[in-house]
Amino acid sequence: MRPVRHIAFVLLLVVTIASVLRADDAFKPNGLVILMTDYGTDSIYMGIIKGAIYSKFVDAHVDDMTNAVPPFDITAGAYLLAEAAGEYPKGTVFVTIVDPGVGTPRKPIVMETKNGYCFVAPDNGLLTLVAERFGIKQIRELTNKDYWRAGTTSTVFHGRDIFGPVGASLASGKTVDGAGTALDDIVTIELVRSKIENGAAKGTVMRTDPYGNIVSTITSGDLAALDIKLGDNLDITIGKSSWTAPYKRTYA
């Protein structure tokens, strides 16, 4: 009988470890609500949505990732969100709004990822890359109005009335399960990936910044595949503009 007891003990230990691992991967809110929108860097809309968040959860810690996503540019928003979200601690709620379809039948959703984040967003493809990068644990349509702002819901300002308050509700400890109806999948968009073609690395520009940087989807791995080494001069073309620049690791 000893071998049987030993096997039973091993099975119990494996089940216990698996349960602990699942618990560690669960979303545990840390109080952070991080905003990424196309509302603009100096917008009254940002003040309003933050007020709606604090009204729902006065102890929330609200901060901005960026509010300078190009207006209505879902693709740019998807790239920017994936670029920055991973720097935040587990338990963060991201309220992400680039929503040209506001007021239409597109769904408001929350996506819990396998690494312990929650993303509140319109279901329009904005979460395509973070879903790929972090994995989907569950998706809920935001049908529970107890998580929303009280009162009338606008047809054009779901950031104030739905997304912000839902983010606050989740940050306060309300469950993801309670946010609404379970969904099987999210809407995704076709994103331009980097590729090697005819002896050249091709990709898309994700963003530019005030320093003159042009950030693209082309990776160092793409350049290595072309046997390009540090110090080599590269022929670069963006749109109708072309120039030559050295391949370097630093600005200097």
C-alpha positions as CSV (number, residue, x, y, z in Angstrom):
1,M,0.0,0.0,0.0
2,R,2.9,2.3,0.5
3,P,3.4,3.1,-3.2
4,V,-0.3,3.9,-3.5
5,R,-0.1,6.4,-0.7
6,H,3.1,7.9,-2.2
7,I,1.3,8.4,-5.6
8,A,-1.7,9.9,-3.9
9,F,0.6,12.3,-2.0
10,V,2.4,13.3,-5.3
11,L,-0.9,13.9,-7.0
12,L,-2.1,16.0,-4.1
13,L,1.1,18.0,-4.1
14,V,0.8,18.6,-7.9
15,V,-2.8,19.8,-7.6
16,T,-1.8,22.1,-4.7
17,I,1.1,23.7,-6.6
18,A,-1.2,24.1,-9.7
19,S,-3.8,25.9,-7.5
20,V,-1.1,28.2,-6.1
21,L,0.2,29.1,-9.6
22,R,-3.3,29.8,-10.8
23,A,-3.9,32.1,-7.8
24,D,-0.7,33.9,-8.4
25,D,-1.7,34.6,-12.0
26,A,-5.1,36.0,-10.9
27,F,-5.8,39.8,-11.2
28,K,-5.2,41.4,-7.8
29,P,-5.9,45.1,-8.0
30,N,-3.1,47.4,-6.7
31,G,-5.2,50.6,-6.9
32,L,-3.6,52.0,-10.1
33,V,-5.8,53.2,-13.0
34,I,-3.6,54.1,-16.0
35,L,-5.2,56.1,-18.9
36,M,-4.3,55.8,-22.5
37,T,-6.5,57.9,-24.9
38,D,-6.6,60.0,-28.0
39,Y,-8.2,62.9,-26.0
40,G,-5.3,65.2,-26.3
41,T,-2.5,66.4,-23.9
42,D,-4.4,69.4,-22.7
43,S,-8.1,68.4,-22.7
44,I,-11.0,69.0,-20.3
45,Y,-12.1,65.5,-21.2
46,M,-9.2,64.2,-19.2
47,G,-10.2,66.1,-16.1
48,I,-13.8,64.9,-16.5
49,I,-12.8,61.2,-16.8
50,K,-10.5,61.4,-13.8
51,G,-13.3,63.0,-11.8
52,A,-15.6,60.1,-12.8
53,I,-12.9,57.6,-11.7
54,Y,-12.4,59.3,-8.3
55,S,-16.2,59.6,-7.8
56,K,-16.4,55.8,-8.1
57,F,-13.2,55.0,-6.1
58,V,-11.8,58.0,-4.2
59,D,-8.7,56.1,-3.2
60,A,-7.7,55.2,-6.8
61,H,-4.2,56.3,-8.0
62,V,-4.8,57.7,-11.5
63,D,-2.0,58.4,-13.9
64,D,-1.6,58.8,-17.7
65,M,0.4,56.6,-20.0
66,T,-0.3,59.0,-22.9
67,N,-3.3,60.9,-24.1
68,A,-1.6,61.8,-27.4
69,V,-2.6,58.8,-29.5
70,P,-3.4,60.2,-33.0
71,P,-7.2,60.8,-33.0
72,F,-9.2,57.7,-33.9
73,D,-6.0,55.8,-34.8
74,I,-6.7,52.3,-33.4
75,T,-3.6,50.8,-34.9
76,A,-1.3,53.4,-33.4
77,G,-3.0,53.0,-30.1
78,A,-2.5,49.2,-30.2
79,Y,1.2,49.6,-30.8
80,L,1.7,52.3,-28.1
81,L,-0.3,50.3,-25.5
82,A,1.8,47.1,-26.2
83,E,5.0,49.2,-26.0
84,A,4.4,50.6,-22.5
85,A,1.9,48.4,-20.6
86,G,4.5,45.8,-19.6
87,E,6.4,48.3,-17.5
88,Y,3.6,48.6,-14.9
89,P,3.2,46.3,-11.9
90,K,0.8,43.4,-11.8
91,G,-2.7,44.4,-10.6
92,T,-2.8,47.6,-12.8
93,V,-6.0,48.5,-14.5
94,F,-5.6,50.2,-17.9
95,V,-8.4,52.3,-19.2
96,T,-7.7,52.6,-22.9
97,I,-9.9,54.7,-25.2
98,V,-9.5,55.2,-28.9
99,D,-13.0,54.9,-29.9
100,P,-14.3,56.1,-33.3
101,G,-17.3,53.8,-32.9
102,V,-18.5,55.2,-29.7
103,G,-22.3,55.0,-29.5
104,T,-22.5,52.2,-32.1
105,P,-23.1,48.5,-31.4
106,R,-19.3,47.9,-30.7
107,K,-19.0,46.4,-27.3
108,P,-17.3,47.9,-24.2
109,I,-15.2,45.2,-22.7
110,V,-12.6,44.3,-20.0
111,M,-9.9,41.8,-20.8
112,E,-8.0,40.2,-17.9
113,T,-4.6,39.0,-19.1
114,K,-2.6,36.0,-17.9
115,N,0.0,38.2,-16.3
116,G,-2.4,39.9,-13.9
117,Y,-3.5,43.0,-15.8
118,C,-7.0,44.3,-16.7
119,F,-7.6,46.3,-19.8
120,V,-10.9,48.3,-20.1
121,A,-11.5,49.3,-23.7
122,P,-13.9,49.4,-26.7
123,D,-13.8,46.1,-28.5
124,N,-12.4,47.5,-31.8
125,G,-9.0,46.0,-32.1
126,L,-7.2,48.3,-29.7
127,L,-6.2,45.3,-27.5
128,T,-4.8,43.2,-30.3
129,L,-1.2,43.4,-29.4
130,V,-1.5,43.2,-25.6
131,A,-3.7,40.1,-26.0
132,E,-0.9,38.5,-28.1
133,R,1.8,39.6,-25.7
134,F,0.3,38.9,-22.3
135,G,-2.3,36.2,-23.2
136,I,-6.1,36.3,-22.5
137,K,-7.4,34.9,-19.3
138,Q,-11.0,36.1,-19.7
139,I,-13.1,38.7,-21.5
140,R,-16.3,40.4,-20.2
141,E,-18.7,42.7,-22.0
142,L,-19.4,45.6,-19.6
143,T,-23.1,44.9,-19.1
144,N,-23.2,45.3,-15.3
145,K,-24.3,49.0,-14.8
146,D,-23.4,48.9,-11.1
147,Y,-19.8,49.3,-12.3
148,W,-20.7,52.3,-14.5
149,R,-21.2,56.0,-13.6
150,A,-24.6,56.6,-12.0
151,G,-27.2,58.5,-14.1
152,T,-27.6,59.0,-17.8
153,T,-25.1,57.4,-20.2
154,S,-24.0,59.6,-23.1
155,T,-23.8,58.2,-26.6
156,V,-20.5,60.0,-27.2
157,F,-18.6,59.9,-23.9
158,H,-18.3,56.4,-22.7
159,G,-14.9,57.2,-21.2
160,R,-16.7,59.2,-18.5
161,D,-19.8,57.0,-18.2
162,I,-18.5,53.4,-18.7
163,F,-14.7,52.9,-19.2
164,G,-13.4,55.2,-16.4
165,P,-15.9,54.1,-13.8
166,V,-15.4,50.4,-14.6
167,G,-11.7,50.8,-14.3
168,A,-12.3,52.4,-10.9
169,S,-14.6,49.6,-9.8
170,L,-12.0,47.0,-10.7
171,A,-9.2,48.9,-9.0
172,S,-11.4,49.1,-5.9
173,G,-11.6,45.3,-5.7
174,K,-14.8,44.5,-7.6
175,T,-14.4,41.3,-9.5
176,V,-13.7,40.9,-13.2
177,D,-16.4,38.2,-13.3
178,G,-18.9,40.6,-12.1
179,A,-18.3,43.2,-14.8
180,G,-20.7,41.5,-17.2
181,T,-21.3,38.7,-19.7
182,A,-18.4,36.4,-20.7
183,L,-17.1,36.6,-24.3
184,D,-15.1,34.1,-26.2
185,D,-12.8,36.5,-28.1
186,I,-12.0,40.1,-28.9
187,V,-12.1,42.0,-32.2
188,T,-8.6,42.1,-33.7
189,I,-7.1,44.3,-36.4
190,E,-4.6,43.3,-39.1
191,L,-1.3,44.9,-38.1
192,V,1.6,45.5,-40.4
193,R,4.5,43.3,-39.2
194,S,8.2,43.7,-40.1
195,K,9.5,41.4,-42.8
196,I,12.6,40.7,-45.0
197,E,11.9,41.2,-48.6
198,N,14.2,41.7,-51.6
199,G,17.2,42.2,-49.4
200,A,15.5,44.9,-47.3
201,A,13.8,45.1,-43.9
202,K,10.3,46.5,-44.2
203,G,7.9,47.6,-41.5
204,T,5.7,50.4,-40.3
205,V,6.3,53.5,-38.2
206,M,4.6,53.1,-34.8
207,R,5.2,56.6,-33.6
208,T,7.5,59.7,-33.7
209,D,8.5,61.8,-30.7
210,P,9.7,65.4,-29.9
211,Y,13.4,64.3,-30.1
212,G,13.0,63.3,-33.8
213,N,13.0,59.6,-33.2
214,I,11.0,57.5,-35.6
215,V,10.1,54.2,-33.9
216,S,9.2,51.4,-36.3
217,T,8.3,47.7,-36.1
218,I,11.7,46.7,-37.7
219,T,13.9,44.9,-35.1
220,S,17.6,44.4,-34.6
221,G,16.8,40.7,-35.5
222,D,15.6,41.8,-38.9
223,L,18.9,43.7,-39.5
224,A,20.9,40.7,-38.2
225,A,19.1,38.5,-40.7
226,L,20.5,40.9,-43.5
227,D,24.0,40.6,-42.0
228,I,24.0,44.3,-41.1
229,K,26.5,45.2,-38.4
230,L,27.0,48.2,-36.1
231,G,28.6,51.0,-38.0
232,D,27.2,49.9,-41.4
233,N,25.5,52.6,-43.4
234,L,21.8,52.0,-44.1
235,D,19.7,53.2,-47.0
236,I,16.4,54.3,-45.4
237,T,13.1,55.1,-47.1
238,I,9.9,56.4,-45.5
239,G,7.2,57.3,-47.9
240,K,8.8,59.5,-50.6
241,S,11.8,60.5,-48.4
242,S,15.1,58.6,-48.6
243,W,18.5,59.1,-46.8
244,T,21.5,57.2,-45.5
245,A,22.3,56.8,-41.9
246,P,24.8,54.7,-39.8
247,Y,23.5,51.8,-37.7
248,K,24.4,52.8,-34.1
249,R,23.3,51.9,-30.5
250,T,23.4,55.5,-29.0
251,Y,22.4,59.0,-30.0
252,A,26.0,60.2,-29.7
